[in-house]
């Protein structure tokens, strides 16, 4: 199916699609603890301020995000590429949008507990440990995209619904995993508590992995996308000039190979820079 675009303005760019994701991951941890609490009728209080100490027998679970880092193992090039999203338009076709690859981040959380009696705090810590251990998918929902006109849709072009069925074919799904990791030494934890003027308490550290989507860029008709001078897409005789050597009547050297086609969906109205004679209306 050919993808067309009827964008009112060439290269119109929308807001960041995932600017709320990090905060939503923290809220998902809070909801998981509160919704599954079954020790007694009074659920613990959730706090992000490590120095908070209640004056009565109220129990507290501290959830504090102390570090973020980019995951370099799954990092992609930042060039624009066709976004995995199809939005029907009024002309009967589907609008095309470009975006840069998602930013893959690791979020690190410190989870600690407080109670008036140490035995109660240890009981609460054990319950929290098992609860989060049996949470393989902290967030599992259709991926959210914000169009340049402000509409929030999923990859099928429908209005975004976090509770929609995730088993539909070609639907892009957002998955956030949570894993117990050994990220802080005791000395690092003591320094962290001291920095916040809080008493030292036993703690757990967790890592949540998220993919953050940036803005979508709309196109119009045969718009071209400059992808940079990538040698992997050039013919070999152009990428390595002057590498042939004549020996007698025959010529030896690096053979001219076919242009490498990158994986992923077919390019849409893209012309490589080195191909000066290419038809700008072609698909390559």
C-alpha positions as CSV (number, residue, x, y, z in Angstrom):
1,X,0.0,0.0,0.0
2,X,1.4,3.4,-1.0
3,X,1.7,5.9,1.8
4,X,0.8,9.5,0.9
5,X,0.6,12.6,3.0
6,X,-1.7,15.5,3.1
7,X,0.1,17.6,5.8
8,X,-1.0,21.3,5.8
9,X,2.6,22.4,6.2
10,X,5.8,20.9,4.9
11,X,7.9,19.3,7.7
12,X,5.5,20.2,10.5
13,X,6.9,18.8,13.8
14,X,4.8,17.9,16.8
15,X,5.6,17.7,20.5
16,X,7.7,15.0,22.2
17,X,5.6,11.8,22.3
18,X,7.2,10.3,25.4
19,X,7.9,13.3,27.6
20,X,5.7,11.8,30.4
21,X,7.0,8.3,30.3
22,X,9.6,8.5,33.1
23,X,7.1,9.9,35.5
24,X,4.5,7.3,34.5
25,X,7.0,4.5,35.3
26,X,7.5,5.9,38.8
27,X,3.7,6.1,39.2
28,X,3.4,2.5,37.9
29,X,5.7,1.3,40.7
30,X,3.5,3.1,43.3
31,X,0.3,1.6,41.9
32,X,1.8,-1.9,41.9
33,X,2.7,-1.7,45.6
34,X,-0.7,-0.1,46.6
35,X,-2.9,-2.3,44.5
36,X,-1.4,-5.6,45.6
37,X,-0.9,-4.8,49.3
38,X,-2.6,-7.6,51.4
39,X,-0.7,-7.7,54.7
40,X,-3.3,-5.7,56.7
41,X,-6.0,-3.2,56.2
42,X,-3.8,-0.1,56.4
43,X,-1.5,0.1,53.3
44,X,1.9,1.7,53.7
45,X,2.6,5.3,52.8
46,X,4.6,5.9,49.6
47,X,7.3,8.6,49.8
48,X,10.0,10.0,47.5
49,X,11.6,12.2,50.3
50,X,14.2,9.9,52.0
51,X,14.4,12.1,55.1
52,X,10.7,11.8,55.8
53,X,10.0,10.0,59.2
54,X,6.5,9.6,60.4
55,X,5.8,10.2,64.1
56,X,3.3,7.4,64.7
57,X,3.4,3.7,63.8
58,X,2.7,4.4,60.1
59,X,4.8,2.3,57.7
60,X,6.5,3.9,54.7
61,X,7.8,2.6,51.5
62,X,10.4,4.9,49.8
63,X,10.6,4.9,46.0
64,X,13.4,7.2,44.9
65,X,14.8,7.4,41.3
66,X,18.5,8.3,41.9
67,X,20.1,7.7,38.5
68,X,19.4,7.5,34.8
69,X,21.7,6.3,32.0
70,X,21.4,5.7,28.3
71,X,21.6,2.1,27.1
72,X,24.5,2.0,24.6
73,X,23.9,-1.6,23.6
74,X,20.8,-0.9,21.6
75,X,21.6,2.6,20.4
76,X,20.7,3.5,16.8
77,X,21.8,6.2,14.4
78,X,19.9,9.5,14.9
79,X,18.9,9.9,11.2
80,X,15.3,10.4,10.3
81,X,13.4,7.3,9.2
82,X,9.8,6.3,8.5
83,X,7.8,6.0,11.7
84,X,5.9,2.8,12.3
85,X,2.5,4.6,12.2
86,X,-0.4,4.7,9.8
87,X,-2.9,7.6,10.0
88,X,-5.8,7.6,7.5
89,X,-6.5,11.0,5.9
90,X,-9.5,12.5,4.2
91,X,-8.3,11.6,0.7
92,X,-8.5,7.9,1.4
93,X,-4.8,7.4,1.8
94,X,-2.5,7.4,4.8
95,X,-0.3,10.1,6.1
96,X,3.5,9.5,6.4
97,X,5.5,10.6,9.4
98,X,9.2,10.5,10.1
99,X,11.0,10.3,13.4
100,X,14.4,9.6,14.9
101,X,14.9,6.2,16.7
102,X,13.7,6.1,20.3
103,X,16.1,7.0,23.1
104,X,16.7,3.9,25.2
105,X,17.2,4.7,28.9
106,X,17.8,2.8,32.1
107,X,16.1,4.2,35.2
108,X,17.5,3.2,38.6
109,X,15.3,3.3,41.7
110,X,16.2,2.9,45.4
111,X,13.4,1.2,47.3
112,X,13.5,1.3,51.1
113,X,11.1,0.9,54.0
114,X,10.5,2.4,57.5
115,X,8.5,1.1,60.5
116,X,8.6,1.8,64.2
117,X,9.8,-1.7,64.9
118,X,12.7,-3.3,62.9
119,X,10.9,-6.6,62.5
120,X,7.9,-4.9,60.9
121,X,10.2,-3.1,58.5
122,X,11.9,-6.3,57.5
123,X,8.5,-7.9,56.9
124,X,7.5,-5.0,54.7
125,X,10.8,-5.1,52.8
126,X,10.4,-8.8,52.1
127,X,6.8,-8.3,50.9
128,X,7.9,-5.5,48.6
129,X,10.8,-7.6,47.2
130,X,8.5,-10.5,46.2
131,X,5.8,-8.2,44.8
132,X,8.2,-6.3,42.5
133,X,10.0,-9.6,41.6
134,X,6.7,-11.0,40.3
135,X,6.1,-7.9,38.1
136,X,7.8,-8.8,34.8
137,X,6.0,-6.1,32.8
138,X,5.7,-2.8,34.8
139,X,4.1,-1.1,31.8
140,X,2.5,-2.9,28.8
141,X,0.3,-0.9,26.6
142,X,0.0,0.5,23.0
143,X,2.8,2.9,22.1
144,X,1.7,6.5,22.2
145,X,2.4,8.9,19.4
146,X,1.5,12.7,19.4
147,X,0.8,14.0,15.9
148,X,1.9,17.5,14.8
149,X,-1.8,18.6,15.1
150,X,-1.9,17.5,18.7
151,X,-3.9,14.3,18.3
152,X,-2.7,11.3,20.4
153,X,-2.9,8.0,18.5
154,X,-1.4,4.5,18.4
155,X,0.6,3.0,15.6
156,X,-2.7,2.0,13.7
157,X,-3.9,5.7,13.7
158,X,-6.6,5.1,16.3
159,X,-7.2,7.3,19.3
160,X,-4.6,6.2,21.9
161,X,-6.1,4.0,24.7
162,X,-3.8,2.6,27.3
163,X,-6.2,-0.3,28.0
164,X,-6.7,-1.3,24.4
165,X,-6.1,-4.9,23.2
166,X,-2.3,-5.4,22.6
167,X,-2.7,-8.6,20.5
168,X,-3.8,-6.8,17.3
169,X,-1.5,-7.4,14.3
170,X,1.0,-4.6,13.5
171,X,0.3,-2.7,16.7
172,X,3.4,-1.2,18.3
173,X,3.4,-2.0,22.0
174,X,5.3,-0.2,24.8
175,X,7.0,-2.5,27.2
176,X,8.8,-1.4,30.4
177,X,10.5,-4.2,32.4
178,X,11.6,-4.0,36.0
179,X,14.6,-6.0,37.3
180,X,16.3,-6.3,40.7
181,X,20.0,-5.2,40.3
182,X,23.0,-4.6,42.5
183,X,23.7,-1.1,41.6
184,X,24.7,0.6,44.9
185,X,27.3,-0.5,47.4
186,X,26.6,0.1,51.1
187,X,29.1,3.0,51.0
188,X,27.3,4.6,48.1
189,X,24.0,4.1,49.8
190,X,25.3,5.7,53.1
191,X,26.5,8.7,51.1
192,X,23.1,9.0,49.4
193,X,21.2,8.9,52.7
194,X,23.7,11.3,54.2
195,X,23.2,13.7,51.3
196,X,19.5,13.7,52.0
197,X,20.0,14.0,55.8
198,X,18.1,10.7,56.2
199,X,18.9,7.8,58.5
200,X,20.3,4.7,56.8
201,X,17.8,1.9,56.2
202,X,18.1,-1.4,54.3
203,X,17.4,-0.9,50.6
204,X,16.8,-2.5,47.2
205,X,17.8,-1.2,43.8
206,X,15.8,-1.8,40.6
207,X,16.3,-1.0,37.0
208,X,13.5,-0.1,34.6
209,X,14.2,0.1,30.8
210,X,12.2,2.5,28.7
211,X,12.2,3.7,25.1
212,X,11.5,7.4,24.8
213,X,10.0,8.6,21.5
214,X,10.6,12.2,20.3
215,X,8.5,14.3,17.9
216,X,6.9,13.1,14.6
217,X,7.6,15.1,11.5
218,X,5.0,15.2,8.7
219,X,5.8,15.2,5.0
220,X,4.0,16.4,1.9
221,X,4.1,14.6,-1.4
222,X,7.6,14.0,-2.7
223,X,9.5,15.6,0.1
224,X,13.2,14.5,0.3
225,X,14.9,13.4,3.5
226,X,18.7,14.0,3.8
227,X,20.2,10.9,5.4
228,X,23.9,11.9,5.6
229,X,26.9,10.6,3.7
230,X,26.7,7.0,4.8
231,X,29.5,5.0,3.1
232,X,27.5,1.8,3.7
233,X,25.0,3.0,1.1
234,X,27.5,4.0,-1.6
235,X,28.7,1.8,-4.5
236,X,32.1,0.3,-3.7
237,X,33.9,2.1,-6.6
238,X,32.6,5.4,-5.3
239,X,33.4,4.7,-1.7
240,X,37.0,3.5,-2.5
241,X,38.2,5.6,-5.5
242,X,41.5,4.8,-7.2
243,X,41.8,1.3,-5.7
244,X,42.1,-0.6,-9.0
245,X,45.4,-1.7,-10.3
246,X,46.1,-2.8,-13.9
247,X,48.2,-5.9,-14.3
248,X,48.9,-6.8,-18.0
249,X,45.7,-7.1,-20.0
250,X,43.5,-7.8,-17.0
251,X,42.3,-5.5,-14.3
252,X,42.3,-6.6,-10.6
253,X,40.8,-4.8,-7.6
254,X,37.8,-4.5,-5.4
255,X,34.7,-5.4,-7.4
256,X,31.8,-3.0,-7.7
257,X,29.0,-4.4,-5.5
258,X,25.4,-3.7,-5.2
259,X,24.1,-0.9,-3.0
260,X,23.4,-2.2,0.5
261,X,19.7,-2.0,1.4
262,X,19.3,-1.3,5.1
263,X,16.8,-3.4,7.1
264,X,13.4,-2.1,8.0
265,X,10.4,-0.7,6.0
266,X,10.8,0.4,2.4
267,X,12.1,4.0,2.0
268,X,9.5,6.6,1.2
269,X,10.5,9.4,-1.3
270,X,14.2,9.2,-0.3
271,X,17.1,10.0,-2.6
272,X,20.7,9.3,-1.7
273,X,23.0,12.2,-1.9
274,X,25.7,10.5,-4.1
275,X,23.1,9.6,-6.8
276,X,22.8,13.0,-8.5
277,X,20.9,11.6,-11.5
278,X,18.2,9.8,-9.4
279,X,14.6,10.7,-10.1
280,X,13.4,12.7,-7.0
281,X,9.9,11.2,-7.4
282,X,11.2,7.6,-7.2
283,X,10.9,5.4,-4.1
284,X,14.7,5.0,-3.6
